[in-house]
């Protein structure tokens, strides 16, 4: 929290503000008192949000807001502003959009008054109706006050916490069950290998262990998935040196780093690149992105053919030849690939090189938009790539790849479970 921030206090007004039935100070004043006296915060603005007399004549807190404003003026020498919420205070469908609009209005008002200073909002989530108190954390979690710093505060019963310093505590932006729903969504996205989308969910106010590490890890995985190998490698190196890395992921992440370092080379090994491209295709296939998957399966095969052609001396990297010519050169050589065949779904058995050439043609038809792609065609593309790698003796390298989709999914689910466990501790 910056000492020079333009600090703003926001609170709904409840029926126990400023003073409750038991003659105890309400949470609105208690929270403000704590922040000023204990946290030594100097507030530039205070906003009070009562339920509106206009909308709810029989149950509103506008008069209580006026009393709170008087006490704040007299005791803290701050002029509070009152922003009535024009909604039935017990109707969530009315409260949520009304509070959303009010917070947006307050944010714009504060931005104008702050004159370029950084802004910090402190919000009391213990005053008002249940619907008002529940809406505030959700509105903060979706970024209604972004890009500014926001702190949520909760006030406990003074009978159990007579000491002011312990009575007010930081509140999580989302309640535990809402956070459980986010973690469940992260599990689903891990199974779908949607790392970029998952990273968005990690920004939604979770208060779990390993959160900062998880954000960095998902960023690395998303960069790798977009073939930004150097960026992924550099970010993982920084993460391993700076972040709180779970013990159960240390060995795996070191293997991931070694793999990324190979991919990030100026001229990465073709077998590593081909295998990585193959697993990229697998991720697309499991998400039913069939045209994209077929493109990647073909790219993996083409890289494998170039590596094999170089090894049997029928191809040099500087040769400017088409894929079909490379296949023909290998076919006319003593290559071990000429002794392999493959049985595709819905087709007669083919020689492996004929199957690879068939995949090349399919990929070209897809590129020109003249070929629909379904699940069976994609499975055949996968089978061709697998048989080609097996014929080249790359099975062990495939097994050693630390970014195999199933392995990454397994590790992410471990991480998410550790995050969930910390939520309830």
C-alpha positions in Angstrom: 0.0 0.0 0.0 1.6 3.3 -1.1 1.9 5.9 1.6 1.0 8.6 -0.9 -2.1 6.9 -2.2 -5.4 8.7 -2.4 -7.2 6.6 0.2 -10.9 6.0 0.1 -13.2 4.3 2.6 -16.5 2.7 1.4 -19.1 1.1 3.5 -22.8 0.2 3.2 -24.9 1.4 6.1 -26.7 -1.2 8.2 -29.3 -1.1 10.9 -26.6 -1.3 13.6 -24.9 1.8 12.3 -23.7 4.0 13.9 -24.9 2.3 17.1 -26.6 -1.0 17.5 -29.4 -2.2 19.8 -27.0 -3.4 22.4 -25.4 0.1 22.5 -22.4 -1.3 20.7 -20.7 0.7 17.9 -21.6 -0.6 14.5 -19.1 -2.1 12.0 -19.1 1.0 9.8 -17.5 3.2 12.5 -15.5 0.4 14.0 -13.8 -0.5 10.7 -13.0 3.2 10.0 -11.7 3.7 13.5 -9.4 0.6 13.1 -8.0 1.8 9.8 -7.3 5.3 11.1 -6.1 4.5 14.6 -4.4 1.1 14.1 -3.4 1.2 10.5 -2.6 4.9 10.5 -4.4 5.5 7.2 -5.3 9.1 6.3 -8.4 9.0 4.2 -9.0 11.5 1.5 -12.7 10.5 0.9 -15.4 8.5 2.6 -18.5 7.1 0.9 -21.5 5.7 2.7 -24.1 3.6 0.9 -27.4 3.3 2.7 -30.6 1.7 1.4 -32.8 4.4 -0.2 -35.8 6.0 1.5 -37.3 6.5 -2.0 -37.2 2.8 -2.9 -37.8 1.3 0.5 -39.7 3.7 2.7 -40.3 1.1 5.4 -36.8 -0.3 5.5 -34.0 2.1 4.7 -30.9 3.4 6.4 -30.6 6.9 5.0 -31.2 8.5 8.4 -28.5 6.2 9.9 -26.1 7.3 7.1 -26.7 10.9 8.2 -25.9 10.0 11.8 -22.7 8.2 10.7 -21.7 11.2 8.6 -22.1 13.5 11.6 -20.0 11.2 13.8 -17.3 10.9 11.2 -17.2 14.7 10.8 -17.0 15.3 14.5 -14.5 12.6 15.4 -12.3 12.1 12.4 -12.7 15.5 10.7 -13.7 13.9 7.4 -16.6 14.9 5.3 -18.4 11.7 4.2 -20.5 11.5 1.1 -23.8 9.6 1.1 -24.8 7.6 -2.0 -28.2 6.0 -1.5 -28.6 2.6 -3.2 -31.8 2.7 -5.2 -32.8 -0.9 -4.8 -34.8 -3.2 -2.5 -32.0 -4.0 0.0 -33.1 -7.7 0.4 -33.4 -8.4 -3.3 -30.1 -9.7 -4.7 -31.1 -9.2 -8.3 -31.6 -5.5 -7.5 -28.8 -5.0 -5.1 -26.0 -6.4 -7.3 -26.5 -4.1 -10.3 -27.3 -1.1 -8.1 -24.0 -1.5 -6.1 -22.2 -2.2 -9.4 -23.3 1.2 -10.7 -22.6 3.0 -7.5 -19.1 1.6 -7.2 -18.4 2.6 -10.8 -19.7 6.1 -10.1 -17.5 6.3 -7.0 -14.5 5.1 -8.9 -14.9 7.7 -11.6 -15.5 10.4 -8.9 -12.4 9.4 -7.1 -10.2 9.2 -10.2 -11.2 12.8 -11.0 -10.4 14.0 -7.5 -7.2 12.1 -7.1 -5.5 14.1 -9.9 -3.1 11.4 -11.0 -2.3 10.0 -7.5 -2.4 6.2 -7.0 -5.7 5.2 -5.5 -6.4 2.7 -2.7 -9.9 1.6 -1.8 -10.7 0.2 1.7 -14.2 -1.5 1.8 -16.1 -2.6 4.9 -18.0 -5.8 4.1 -19.7 -6.2 7.4 -22.4 -3.5 7.2 -25.7 -3.6 5.3 -28.1 -6.4 4.4 -26.7 -9.9 3.6 -27.3 -9.2 -0.1 -25.2 -6.0 0.1 -22.4 -7.6 2.1 -22.2 -10.6 -0.4 -22.3 -8.4 -3.5 -19.3 -6.3 -2.6 -16.6 -9.0 -2.7 -18.0 -10.3 -6.0 -17.9 -6.9 -7.6 -14.3 -6.4 -6.4 -13.3 -9.8 -7.8 -14.6 -9.0 -11.3 -12.5 -5.8 -11.3 -15.1 -3.1 -10.9 -12.5 -0.9 -9.1 -9.6 -1.9 -11.3 -6.8 -0.9 -11.9 -6.7 0.4 -8.3 -5.6 -1.3 -5.1 -8.5 -2.7 -3.1 -8.6 -4.0 0.5 -11.7 -5.7 2.0 -12.2 -5.6 5.8 -14.6 -7.6 8.0 -15.6 -6.7 11.6 -16.2 -9.3 14.2 -18.6 -9.3 17.2 -17.1 -7.1 20.0 -18.3 -9.6 22.6 -15.9 -12.1 21.3 -13.2 -9.7 20.1 -13.1 -6.8 22.6 -9.7 -5.7 21.4 -10.0 -3.4 18.4 -6.8 -4.6 16.9 -8.2 -8.2 16.6 -11.8 -7.2 15.9 -11.1 -6.0 12.3 -9.4 -8.3 9.9 -8.7 -8.5 6.1 -11.6 -10.3 4.4 -11.1 -12.6 1.4 -12.5 -11.1 -1.8 -14.6 -14.2 -2.4 -16.2 -16.5 0.1 -14.8 -20.0 0.4 -17.6 -21.7 -1.6 -17.1 -19.2 -4.4 -13.4 -20.0 -4.4 -14.2 -23.7 -4.5 -16.2 -23.0 -7.7 -13.2 -21.3 -9.2 -10.9 -24.2 -8.3 -13.4 -26.6 -9.9 -13.3 -24.6 -13.0 -9.5 -24.7 -13.0 -9.7 -28.5 -12.8 -11.9 -28.5 -15.9 -9.6 -26.2 -17.8 -6.6 -28.3 -16.8 -8.3 -31.3 -18.4 -8.9 -29.2 -21.6 -5.3 -27.7 -21.6 -6.7 -24.2 -21.7 -3.9 -22.5 -19.9 -4.6 -18.9 -21.0 -8.2 -19.0 -19.9 -7.2 -20.6 -16.6 -4.8 -17.7 -15.9 -7.8 -15.4 -16.2 -9.6 -17.3 -13.4 -6.5 -17.0 -11.2 -7.0 -13.3 -11.2 -10.5 -13.5 -9.6 -9.6 -12.9 -6.0 -8.5 -16.4 -4.7 -6.8 -16.3 -1.3 -5.1 -19.7 -1.5 -1.6 -20.9 -1.1 0.7 -21.1 -4.2 -1.5 -18.5 -6.0 1.4 -16.3 -7.3 3.3 -19.4 -8.3 0.3 -20.8 -10.1 -0.2 -17.6 -12.1 3.5 -17.8 -13.3 3.2 -21.5 -14.1 0.1 -21.0 -16.2 1.7 -18.1 -18.0 4.7 -20.4 -18.9 2.4 -23.1 -20.1 0.4 -20.7 -22.2 3.5 -19.3 -23.8 4.8 -22.8 -24.6 1.4 -23.6 -26.2 1.9 -20.6 -28.5 5.5 -21.7 -29.3 7.0 -18.8 -27.5 9.7 -21.1 -26.3 12.3 -18.5 -25.3 9.7 -16.4 -23.2 8.5 -19.6 -21.6 12.0 -20.7 -20.7 13.0 -17.3 -19.3 9.8 -17.0 -17.2 10.2 -20.5 -15.8 13.8 -19.8 -14.8 12.6 -16.7 -13.0 9.7 -18.5 -11.3 12.0 -21.3 -10.1 14.4 -18.8 -8.6 11.9 -16.4 -7.0 8.5 -18.0 -6.3 7.3 -20.4 -3.7 7.5 -23.6 -5.7 5.7 -26.6 -4.2 8.1 -29.5 -3.3 6.0 -32.0 -5.2 6.6 -30.0 -8.5 10.3 -29.3 -8.2 11.6 -32.3 -10.1 9.0 -32.1 -12.8 9.6 -28.4 -13.3 13.4 -28.9 -13.6 12.7 -31.4 -16.5 10.3 -28.9 -18.1 13.0 -26.2 -17.9 15.5 -28.6 -19.6 13.0 -29.3 -22.3 12.3 -25.6 -22.9 16.0 -24.8 -23.0 16.3 -27.2 -25.9 13.4 -25.7 -27.7 14.6 -22.2 -27.1 17.9 -22.8 -28.9 18.5 -21.0 -32.2 18.4 -24.3 -34.0 16.5 -26.7 -31.7 16.9 -30.5 -32.2 14.4 -31.5 -34.8 13.3 -34.6 -32.9 12.5 -32.5 -29.8 10.7 -30.0 -31.9 8.7 -32.7 -33.7 7.7 -34.4 -30.5 6.7 -31.1 -28.9 4.6 -30.3 -32.0 3.0 -33.7 -31.8 1.9 -33.1 -28.2 0.6 -29.6 -29.3 -1.6 -31.5 -31.8 -2.8 -33.9 -29.0 -3.9 -30.9 -26.9 -5.8 -29.5 -29.9 -7.4 -32.9 -30.6 -8.6 -33.3 -27.0 -10.3 -29.9 -27.4 -12.0 -31.0 -30.6 -10.0 -28.4 -32.6 -9.6 -30.9 -35.4 -8.3 -28.8 -38.3 -5.7 -27.2 -36.1 -4.8 -30.6 -34.7 -4.3 -32.1 -38.2 -2.0 -29.2 -39.1 0.2 -29.8 -36.1 0.3 -33.6 -36.6 1.5 -32.9 -40.2 4.1 -30.4 -39.0 5.4 -33.0 -36.5 5.7 -35.5 -39.3 7.4 -33.0 -41.6 10.0 -32.2 -39.0 10.6 -35.9 -38.4 11.1 -36.6 -42.1 13.6 -33.7 -42.3 15.6 -35.2 -39.4 15.5 -38.7 -40.8 16.3 -37.5 -44.4 19.4 -35.7 -43.0 20.5 -38.8 -41.0 20.3 -41.0 -44.1 21.9 -38.3 -46.3 19.1 -37.7 -48.7 18.3 -34.2 -47.4 20.3 -31.2 -46.2 18.8 -28.4 -44.2 19.8 -25.9 -46.9 17.9 -27.9 -49.6 14.9 -26.1 -50.8 12.6 -29.0 -51.7 9.0 -29.7 -51.2 7.7 -32.2 -48.6 6.5 -34.5 -51.5 10.0 -34.5 -53.0 11.5 -35.3 -49.6 9.1 -38.2 -49.2 10.1 -39.4 -52.7 13.8 -39.3 -51.9 13.3 -41.3 -48.7 11.1 -43.8 -50.6 13.9 -44.3 -53.2 16.5 -44.8 -50.4 17.3 -47.8 -48.1 15.4 -46.1 -45.3 13.9 -48.3 -42.7 10.6 -46.4 -43.2 10.1 -48.4 -46.4 9.6 -51.5 -44.3 6.8 -50.1 -42.2 3.1 -50.0 -42.8 0.1 -48.6 -41.0 -3.7 -49.5 -40.9 -5.8 -46.4 -40.7 -9.5 -46.3 -39.6 -11.8 -46.7 -42.6 -8.9 -47.4 -45.0 -6.9 -50.2 -46.4 -3.4 -50.8 -45.0 -0.8 -48.4 -46.4 3.0 -48.2 -46.4 4.0 -45.7 -43.7 5.4 -43.3 -46.3 2.2 -43.5 -48.4 0.3 -42.7 -45.2 2.5 -39.7 -44.5 2.1 -38.5 -48.1 -1.7 -39.0 -47.7 -1.6 -36.8 -44.6 0.3 -34.2 -46.5 -2.4 -34.0 -49.2 -5.1 -33.9 -46.5 -3.4 -31.0 -44.8 -3.1 -29.1 -48.1 -6.9 -29.6 -48.7 -7.6 -28.3 -45.3 -5.4 -25.2 -45.9 -7.5 -24.5 -49.1 -10.8 -25.0 -47.2 -11.8 -27.9 -49.5 -11.7 -30.7 -46.8 -14.0 -31.1 -43.8 -12.2 -32.5 -40.8 -13.8 -34.9 -38.3 -12.6 -36.9 -35.3 -11.8 -40.0 -37.3 -9.6 -38.1 -39.8 -7.8 -36.5 -36.8 -7.2 -39.9 -35.2 -5.7 -41.2 -38.4 -3.4 -38.2 -38.5 -2.4 -38.9 -34.9 -1.8 -42.6 -35.7 0.5 -41.7 -38.7 2.6 -39.5 -36.5 2.8 -42.1 -33.8 3.8 -44.8 -36.2 6.4 -42.6 -37.8 8.0 -41.7 -34.5 8.0 -45.4 -33.4 9.6 -46.4 -36.7 12.3 -43.8 -36.0 12.9 -45.1 -32.5 11.7 -42.0 -30.8 9.4 -43.8 -28.3 11.7 -43.1 -25.3 12.1 -39.4 -26.2 8.3 -39.2 -26.4 7.9 -40.8 -23.0 10.6 -38.5 -21.6 8.8 -35.3 -22.7 7.7 -33.5 -19.4 5.1 -31.6 -21.3 3.0 -34.6 -22.3 -0.6 -33.4 -22.0 -1.7 -36.1 -19.5 1.4 -35.5 -17.3 0.8 -31.7 -17.3 -2.8 -32.3 -16.4 -1.8 -34.6 -13.6 0.7 -32.0 -12.2 -1.9 -29.2 -12.4 -4.5 -31.2 -10.6 -2.0 -31.8 -7.9 -1.4 -28.1 -7.6 -5.1 -27.2 -7.6 -5.7 -29.8 -4.8 -2.9 -28.2 -2.7 -4.5 -24.8 -3.3 -7.9 -26.3 -2.3 -6.5 -27.8 0.9 -5.0 -24.5 1.9 -8.3 -22.8 1.5 -9.8 -24.7 4.4 -6.8 -24.6 6.7 
